[in-house]
């Protein structure tokens, strides 16, 4: 498990409201999909803490997925639990 923590703008919601709790999760899911190739991606967000799980195709995709989660200032921690498994050749 890889964890990184940053206290930049902790608690800032970037214009989102409590009535729209899935918008941060949607934003992060989109950012990860653009940055990394994953055979399977599970992403959850709770109080600014992001947990990634699933399967990345290459080590650099695992890293890119984790870094992509920092695109929003309300993210306080990222737990990157992606495993690496190359797809079929």
C-alpha positions as CSV (number, residue, x, y, z in Angstrom):
1,X,0.0,0.0,0.0
2,X,1.3,3.4,-0.9
3,X,0.1,6.4,1.0
4,X,0.8,10.1,0.5
5,X,-0.6,12.9,2.6
6,X,-0.7,16.6,1.8
7,X,-2.4,19.4,3.8
8,X,-3.0,21.7,0.9
9,X,-6.3,23.5,1.4
10,X,-7.6,20.8,3.7
11,X,-11.4,20.9,3.9
12,X,-11.7,23.1,0.7
13,X,-14.5,21.7,-1.5
14,X,-13.7,23.6,-4.7
15,X,-17.3,24.8,-5.1
16,X,-19.0,21.5,-4.5
17,X,-21.8,21.2,-2.0
18,X,-22.9,18.5,0.4
19,X,-25.9,17.9,-1.9
20,X,-23.6,16.7,-4.6
21,X,-21.3,14.2,-2.8
22,X,-20.4,12.2,-5.9
23,X,-19.0,15.0,-7.9
24,X,-15.5,14.7,-6.4
25,X,-15.5,10.9,-6.9
26,X,-16.6,11.4,-10.6
27,X,-13.9,14.1,-11.1
28,X,-11.2,11.8,-9.7
29,X,-12.4,8.7,-11.6
30,X,-12.3,10.7,-14.9
31,X,-8.8,12.1,-14.0
32,X,-7.4,8.6,-13.2
33,X,-8.9,7.1,-16.4
34,X,-7.2,9.8,-18.5
35,X,-3.9,9.4,-16.8
36,X,-3.5,5.7,-16.5
37,X,-4.4,2.4,-18.1
38,X,-6.2,0.1,-15.6
39,X,-7.8,-3.2,-16.3
40,X,-10.1,-2.6,-13.3
41,X,-10.5,0.6,-11.2
42,X,-12.3,1.0,-7.9
43,X,-12.2,4.5,-6.4
44,X,-13.8,5.7,-3.2
45,X,-13.7,9.1,-1.5
46,X,-14.6,9.9,2.1
47,X,-13.9,13.2,3.7
48,X,-11.1,14.0,1.3
49,X,-9.4,10.6,1.6
50,X,-9.1,8.7,-1.7
51,X,-8.7,4.9,-1.8
52,X,-7.7,3.3,-5.2
53,X,-8.0,-0.4,-5.8
54,X,-8.1,-2.6,-8.8
55,X,-5.5,-3.5,-11.4
56,X,-3.1,-1.2,-13.3
57,X,-1.4,-2.6,-16.4
58,X,2.1,-1.2,-15.7
59,X,4.0,0.3,-12.7
60,X,3.9,3.7,-14.3
61,X,0.1,3.5,-14.6
62,X,-0.2,2.8,-10.9
63,X,1.9,5.9,-10.2
64,X,0.0,8.1,-12.6
65,X,-3.3,7.0,-11.1
66,X,-2.2,8.0,-7.6
67,X,-0.8,11.4,-8.8
68,X,-4.0,12.1,-10.8
69,X,-6.0,12.0,-7.5
70,X,-4.3,15.1,-6.3
71,X,-6.0,17.2,-9.1
72,X,-8.5,18.6,-6.5
73,X,-7.5,20.7,-3.5
74,X,-9.9,18.9,-1.2
75,X,-8.0,15.7,-1.4
76,X,-6.1,15.2,1.8
77,X,-4.7,11.6,1.4
78,X,-4.4,9.0,-1.3
79,X,-4.1,5.3,-0.6
80,X,-3.0,3.6,-3.8
81,X,-3.8,-0.1,-3.4
82,X,-3.7,-0.8,-7.2
83,X,-1.9,-4.1,-8.1
84,X,0.0,-4.4,-11.3
85,X,-0.9,-7.1,-13.9
86,X,-0.1,-6.8,-17.6
87,X,-3.0,-7.5,-19.8
88,X,-3.1,-10.4,-22.3
89,X,-0.6,-10.0,-25.1
